[in-house]
């Protein structure tokens, strides 16, 4: 089939590759424009843009899709379907209606649970034990379209958002090409979503990333996992008279109690509002991730130290 692919981050790349491997004709790839990134703030193409360019595909990077000219260019591609994976722009009705079979979206949750921008992070932060991916026929709402296919997975008790992201990206790619096969043969059926029981996964806010030691240990642990590796949960300590932010990438629930934020032992176990967590992997600013043991060799934090 003639496919328009619309996606931007790493999560979308496996689906683009899977569509190409199945022999579909990708007539154009839509992705977000290059953005300034890194220490030098040089313009950097999105992961999807880089993958598409390497495959010799035509790439479009419009800032918006609401203009008549942009919508006409989209229609002129005469696509059978548009495949949307974390694209980053709202699709107006004229775009949704342009492909012969409409637009299919890969979403990283079991809809209607965790509609919105950050479903993987939110599922882990909420302590969910199961999630998955959904293929949805898009409408004008926020992840409200009919669900065509879904696949479920268990969330590991120590799994981070980054690890779950990679698993769901691969699973979603396989599910999308299955959806396209059914679409091509006319057997793809979709069920309406119901708003009852829907939950929302808003974009992560920087205010959420500082660790609140007054929470229960399981909530602290889930928040650390759900924010790892990006943007990362963090704490602040004083090193050589200067305040330094330390990102916490991994932790486990541990035995112990004390004033919230107090270091309880030489293994970097920290008391919470109830119970404690042991920090197992951290990252100093400008440094690579390291084990808690390696960190403590360079920054000795003695039992009894109170973290803010």
Secondary structure, DSSP 8 states (H G I E B T S, - for coil): -EEEEEE-SHHHHHHHHHHHHTT-EEEEEE----EEETTTTEEE--HHHHHHHHTT--EE--S-S-SHHHHHHHHTT--SEEEEES--S---HHHHTTSTT-EEEEESSSTTTTBSS-HHHHHHHTT-SEEEEEEEE--SSSS-S-EEEEEEEE--TT--HHHHHHHHHHHHHHHHHHHHHHHHHT----B---STT--B-----GGG-B--TTSBHHHHHHHHHHTTTTT-EEEEEEETTEEEEEEEEEEEEES---STTBB-STT-EEE-SBSEEEEEEEEETTS--EEHHHHHHHS---TT-B--
